[in-house]
Amino acid sequence: MTPSQETMDGDAPAGAGPIRKLSLRLNAVAFESDGILSFEFTDPSGVDLPAFTAGAHIDVHAAPGLIRQYSLLSDPADRKRYRIAVLNEPAGRGGSKTMHETLRPGQIVTVSEPRNQFPLNAGAKRHLLLAGGIGVTPMMAMTAELETRGADWEMHYCTRAPEKTAFLDRLAPHIAAGRVHLHHDGGDPAKGLDIAALLRDAPDGRHLYYCGPKRFMAAVAGASAHWPEGAVHFEFFSSPDDRAKDTAANTPFQIKLKRSGDVLEVPADKSIVEVLREHGHYVDTSCEDGFCGTCLTPYSGGEPEHRDNVLGDSERDRYVLICCARAMVSPLVLDI
């Protein structure tokens, strides 16, 4: 989570101030499919929650020091609840295990206001949604918003097996109407959706949105490489680049702060964010892995080594995610 994500609506550049946090009640936990639970949050006093648009995500403070990002799957028209879904991944970084094993209805949980880095394009003539596994979560909000708009849309939902397929009850009317197509591959992608054939033609005005595991993402990226610039949008739901933590491969570089003119050294074993904080500069972050976009920062000099999969090519000419990026040409001039 991540693009090409053409806008970064709702995300302020680093230094713009903290993201507002909400104290919400975990109202319900529900079984959705094998390994997937949904979590519903409401305001304890019953007031409406901050509005969001399809594709948005929230930060969930699952435990002290443990913050994870999850896409909202609820209907954006419903201001009374936020719903997310979490796949239990025993080999993950601990967020899903905590969510599945420790959170219970009635608890008060800190979450952030929604932010959207994966919005629907208002000018698209048609919308094609491709979901792999738990990557279906942002698509659930998208289908609701597209239905409200009366838009032309279609979704292909790829899973290993029927028992691994979440939200079948909610999708049933769309499946019956021929808008949603299910594909089960039994663990062999060759037996599932023919992504290359589906995306071979790129009709003018159609926009593509996709989210899923890494192999799925790579397959869709390759099959859609010929689509028009700005017509392809995607979001990762796991850390896209392990180089962000590979300090052995790092070299020191400098950053220059445009407003003050200060030049700071970034050693091989520290990130830009860490150095800024050491020198008294506020930086708001969440994942610090290069996929949530919270630390989006404009730059105007030098050349970044982008290590995220959030920014599109056009955005990389103007912005950098300073939790994971390094510099190929130093100093990297940050507009803060």
C-alpha positions as CSV (number, residue, x, y, z in Angstrom):
1,M,0.0,0.0,0.0
2,T,0.8,0.8,-2.2
3,P,0.7,2.9,-8.0
4,S,0.7,4.6,-10.4
5,Q,-1.2,6.5,-7.8
6,E,-1.7,9.8,-9.5
7,T,-2.6,11.9,-6.4
8,M,-1.7,11.9,-2.8
9,D,-5.0,13.4,-1.7
10,G,-5.3,13.6,2.1
11,D,-1.6,13.3,2.9
12,A,0.3,16.3,4.0
13,P,4.0,16.6,3.4
14,A,6.3,15.8,6.3
15,G,6.4,18.6,8.8
16,A,2.8,19.6,8.2
17,G,1.6,18.3,11.6
18,P,0.4,15.0,13.1
19,I,-2.4,12.9,11.7
20,R,-5.5,13.2,13.9
21,K,-6.1,10.1,16.0
22,L,-9.5,8.8,17.1
23,S,-10.4,6.6,20.1
24,L,-13.0,4.2,18.7
25,R,-14.8,1.2,20.2
26,L,-14.1,-2.2,18.6
27,N,-17.8,-3.0,18.0
28,A,-17.6,-6.4,16.3
29,V,-15.2,-9.0,15.1
30,A,-16.5,-11.4,12.4
31,F,-15.2,-14.4,10.6
32,E,-15.1,-13.7,6.9
33,S,-13.2,-16.7,5.4
34,D,-10.4,-19.1,6.3
35,G,-7.8,-16.9,8.1
36,I,-9.6,-13.6,7.6
37,L,-11.4,-11.6,10.3
38,S,-13.2,-8.3,9.9
39,F,-13.1,-5.6,12.6
40,E,-15.8,-2.9,12.9
41,F,-15.0,0.3,14.8
42,T,-17.6,2.9,16.0
43,D,-17.5,6.1,18.0
44,P,-18.3,5.3,21.6
45,S,-20.8,8.2,21.7
46,G,-22.5,7.2,18.5
47,V,-21.5,10.3,16.4
48,D,-20.6,10.1,12.8
49,L,-17.0,9.3,11.9
50,P,-14.9,11.4,9.7
51,A,-15.8,10.9,6.0
52,F,-13.7,8.9,3.6
53,T,-13.7,7.9,0.0
54,A,-13.2,4.4,-1.5
55,G,-9.5,3.3,-1.4
56,A,-8.8,5.0,1.9
57,H,-7.0,3.3,4.8
58,I,-6.6,3.9,8.5
59,D,-3.7,3.3,10.9
60,V,-4.6,0.9,13.7
61,H,-2.7,1.0,17.0
62,A,-3.0,-2.7,17.6
63,A,-0.7,-2.5,20.7
64,P,1.8,0.0,22.2
65,G,4.3,0.7,19.4
66,L,2.6,-1.6,16.9
67,I,0.9,0.5,14.2
68,R,-0.5,-1.1,11.0
69,Q,-2.3,0.2,8.0
70,Y,-5.5,-1.4,6.8
71,S,-7.8,-0.5,3.9
72,L,-11.4,0.4,4.7
73,L,-13.9,-2.0,3.2
74,S,-17.1,-0.4,4.5
75,D,-19.4,1.7,2.3
76,P,-18.2,5.3,2.3
77,A,-21.8,6.4,2.6
78,D,-22.0,4.8,6.1
79,R,-20.5,7.3,8.5
80,K,-21.3,5.2,11.6
81,R,-18.6,2.6,11.2
82,Y,-15.2,1.8,9.8
83,R,-14.6,-1.8,8.8
84,I,-11.3,-3.5,7.9
85,A,-10.3,-7.1,7.3
86,V,-7.1,-8.7,8.4
87,L,-5.5,-11.9,7.1
88,N,-3.7,-13.8,9.9
89,E,-0.1,-14.2,8.7
90,P,2.0,-16.2,11.2
91,A,5.2,-15.3,9.3
92,G,4.4,-11.6,9.2
93,R,5.6,-8.7,11.3
94,G,3.2,-9.3,14.2
95,G,0.4,-7.0,13.4
96,S,-2.1,-9.6,12.1
97,K,-1.3,-12.0,15.0
98,T,-2.0,-9.2,17.5
99,M,-5.2,-8.2,15.7
100,H,-6.5,-11.8,15.6
101,E,-5.4,-12.9,19.1
102,T,-5.7,-9.9,21.4
103,L,-8.4,-7.5,20.1
104,R,-11.9,-8.2,21.4
105,P,-15.2,-6.4,21.0
106,G,-15.7,-3.6,23.5
107,Q,-12.1,-2.5,23.6
108,I,-11.2,1.1,22.9
109,V,-8.6,1.2,20.1
110,T,-6.7,4.2,18.7
111,V,-7.0,4.6,14.9
112,S,-6.1,7.4,12.6
113,E,-8.4,9.5,10.4
114,P,-8.7,7.9,7.0
115,R,-6.2,8.9,4.3
116,N,-6.6,8.0,0.6
117,Q,-3.6,7.1,-1.6
118,F,-5.7,4.8,-3.8
119,P,-8.7,6.8,-5.0
120,L,-11.1,6.1,-7.8
121,N,-10.6,8.3,-10.8
122,A,-13.6,10.6,-11.3
123,G,-13.0,11.0,-15.0
124,A,-12.8,7.3,-15.9
125,K,-15.4,6.0,-18.3
126,R,-15.1,2.4,-17.0
127,H,-13.4,0.9,-13.9
128,L,-11.7,-2.5,-13.9
129,L,-10.9,-3.8,-10.4
130,L,-8.5,-6.8,-9.9
131,A,-8.2,-8.2,-6.4
132,G,-5.8,-10.9,-5.1
133,G,-6.7,-12.5,-1.8
134,I,-6.9,-10.0,1.1
135,G,-6.3,-7.3,-1.6
136,V,-10.0,-7.3,-2.1
137,T,-10.6,-5.1,1.0
138,P,-10.2,-1.7,-0.7
139,M,-12.3,-3.0,-3.6
140,M,-15.2,-3.6,-1.3
141,A,-15.5,0.1,-0.6
142,M,-14.9,0.8,-4.3
143,T,-17.8,-1.4,-5.5
144,A,-20.1,0.4,-3.0
145,E,-19.0,3.9,-4.2
146,L,-19.2,2.9,-7.9
147,E,-22.7,1.6,-7.4
148,T,-23.7,4.9,-5.7
149,R,-22.2,6.8,-8.6
150,G,-24.0,4.6,-11.2
151,A,-20.6,4.0,-12.8
152,D,-19.6,1.3,-15.2
153,W,-17.4,-1.2,-13.4
154,E,-16.3,-4.8,-13.3
155,M,-14.2,-6.8,-10.8
156,H,-12.1,-10.0,-11.0
157,Y,-11.4,-11.6,-7.6
158,C,-8.6,-14.2,-7.4
159,T,-8.2,-16.5,-4.5
160,R,-6.8,-20.0,-3.8
161,A,-10.1,-21.7,-3.0
162,P,-13.8,-20.9,-2.2
163,E,-13.1,-21.2,1.6
164,K,-10.4,-18.5,1.2
165,T,-12.8,-16.1,-0.5
166,A,-14.1,-13.4,1.8
167,F,-17.3,-11.3,1.6
168,L,-19.2,-13.7,-0.7
169,D,-22.5,-12.6,0.9
170,R,-21.9,-9.0,0.1
171,L,-20.6,-9.7,-3.4
172,A,-23.4,-12.2,-4.2
173,P,-25.7,-9.7,-6.0
174,H,-22.8,-8.4,-8.1
175,I,-21.7,-12.0,-9.0
176,A,-25.3,-12.7,-10.1
177,A,-25.4,-9.5,-12.2
178,G,-22.1,-10.5,-13.9
179,R,-20.1,-7.6,-12.5
180,V,-17.9,-9.7,-10.2
181,H,-16.0,-12.8,-11.4
182,L,-14.4,-15.3,-9.0
183,H,-11.2,-17.2,-9.9
184,H,-9.8,-20.0,-7.8
185,D,-6.4,-21.4,-8.8
186,G,-5.7,-24.0,-6.1
187,G,-2.3,-22.4,-5.5
188,D,-1.3,-22.6,-9.2
189,P,-1.6,-19.2,-10.9
190,A,-1.6,-20.9,-14.3
191,K,-5.0,-22.4,-13.4
192,G,-6.5,-19.0,-12.4
193,L,-7.3,-15.8,-14.1
194,D,-5.4,-15.1,-17.4
195,I,-4.3,-11.7,-16.4
196,A,-2.3,-11.1,-19.6
197,A,-5.3,-11.8,-21.8
198,L,-7.7,-9.7,-19.7
199,L,-5.4,-6.7,-19.9
200,R,-4.2,-7.1,-23.5
201,D,-6.5,-4.4,-24.7
202,A,-6.6,-1.0,-23.0
203,P,-9.8,0.8,-24.2
204,D,-9.6,4.6,-24.1
205,G,-11.2,5.9,-20.9
206,R,-10.9,2.6,-18.8
207,H,-9.0,2.7,-15.5
208,L,-7.4,-0.3,-13.8
209,Y,-7.1,-0.7,-10.0
210,Y,-5.4,-3.6,-8.4
211,C,-4.2,-4.9,-5.0
212,G,-2.9,-8.2,-3.8
213,P,0.2,-10.2,-2.9
214,K,3.5,-9.6,-4.5
215,R,3.4,-12.2,-7.3
216,F,-0.1,-11.1,-8.2
217,M,1.0,-7.4,-8.2
218,A,4.0,-8.3,-10.4
219,A,1.8,-10.2,-12.9
220,V,-0.7,-7.3,-13.2
221,A,2.1,-4.7,-13.5
222,G,3.7,-6.6,-16.4
223,A,0.4,-7.2,-18.2
224,S,-0.7,-3.5,-17.9
225,A,2.7,-1.9,-18.8
226,H,1.3,-0.8,-22.2
227,W,-1.8,0.9,-20.6
228,P,-1.9,4.7,-20.9
229,E,-0.1,6.7,-18.3
230,G,-2.4,7.6,-15.4
231,A,-4.9,4.8,-16.2
232,V,-3.3,2.3,-13.8
233,H,-3.6,2.5,-10.0
234,F,-2.5,0.1,-7.4
235,E,-1.7,-0.4,-3.7
236,F,0.5,-2.8,-1.9
237,F,-0.6,-4.2,1.5
238,S,2.9,-5.4,2.6
239,S,6.3,-3.9,2.7
240,P,7.4,-3.7,-1.0
241,D,11.2,-3.5,-0.7
242,D,13.4,-5.2,1.8
243,R,16.3,-2.9,0.7
244,A,14.8,-0.4,3.2
245,K,16.2,-2.5,6.0
246,D,19.4,-3.7,4.3
247,T,21.8,-1.2,5.9
248,A,24.8,-3.2,4.7
249,A,23.9,-2.0,1.2
250,N,23.6,1.6,2.2
251,T,26.1,4.5,1.8
252,P,26.1,7.8,3.7
253,F,24.7,10.9,2.0
254,Q,23.6,14.4,2.8
255,I,20.3,16.1,3.0
256,K,19.7,19.9,2.8
257,L,16.7,21.5,4.3
258,K,15.5,24.2,1.9
259,R,13.8,26.5,4.5
260,S,16.8,26.7,6.9
261,G,19.6,25.8,4.6
262,D,20.9,23.2,7.1
263,V,22.9,20.4,5.7
264,L,22.7,17.1,7.6
265,E,24.6,13.9,7.3
266,V,22.6,10.6,6.9
267,P,24.8,7.7,7.9
268,A,24.5,4.2,6.4
269,D,22.7,2.8,9.4
270,K,20.0,5.6,9.8
271,S,17.1,6.8,7.7
272,I,16.4,10.4,6.8
273,V,13.5,10.4,9.3
274,E,15.8,9.3,12.1
275,V,18.3,12.1,11.3
276,L,15.6,14.7,11.1
277,R,14.2,13.7,14.5
278,E,17.7,13.8,16.1
279,H,18.0,17.4,14.9
280,G,14.6,18.4,16.4
281,H,12.5,18.3,13.2
282,Y,9.0,16.8,13.6
283,V,8.2,14.0,11.1
284,D,4.9,12.1,11.2
285,T,5.3,8.4,10.2
286,S,3.3,5.2,10.5
287,C,4.8,2.1,8.8
288,E,8.4,3.4,8.2
289,D,8.6,0.7,5.5
290,G,7.8,2.8,2.5
291,F,4.3,1.8,1.7
292,C,1.8,4.0,3.7
293,G,2.9,7.4,2.4
294,T,2.6,9.2,5.7
295,C,6.1,10.8,5.3
296,L,5.6,12.1,1.8
297,T,7.9,15.0,1.3
298,P,8.6,17.3,-1.7
299,Y,12.2,17.7,-2.9
300,S,13.8,20.2,-5.3
301,G,17.4,19.1,-5.6
302,G,19.7,16.1,-5.7
303,E,18.4,12.7,-6.9
304,P,16.6,10.3,-4.5
305,E,17.0,6.5,-4.6
306,H,13.3,5.7,-4.2
307,R,12.7,2.5,-2.2
308,D,8.9,2.6,-2.1
309,N,6.2,1.3,-4.2
310,V,3.7,4.0,-3.4
311,L,4.8,6.8,-5.8
312,G,4.2,6.7,-9.5
313,D,6.8,7.9,-12.0
314,S,5.5,11.4,-12.3
315,E,5.3,11.8,-8.5
316,R,8.9,10.6,-8.1
317,D,10.0,13.7,-9.9
318,R,8.5,15.8,-7.0
319,Y,8.2,13.7,-3.9
320,V,10.1,11.2,-1.8
321,L,9.2,8.9,1.1
322,I,11.8,9.8,3.6
323,C,11.4,6.8,5.9
324,C,13.1,4.5,3.3
325,A,14.6,6.6,0.5
326,R,18.4,7.2,0.1
327,A,20.2,9.6,-2.3
328,M,22.0,8.8,-5.5
329,V,23.0,12.5,-5.9
330,S,23.8,14.3,-2.7
331,P,22.7,16.5,-1.1
332,L,19.1,15.7,-1.4
333,V,17.3,19.0,-1.0
334,L,14.0,18.5,1.0
335,D,11.4,21.3,0.8
336,I,10.9,21.4,4.6
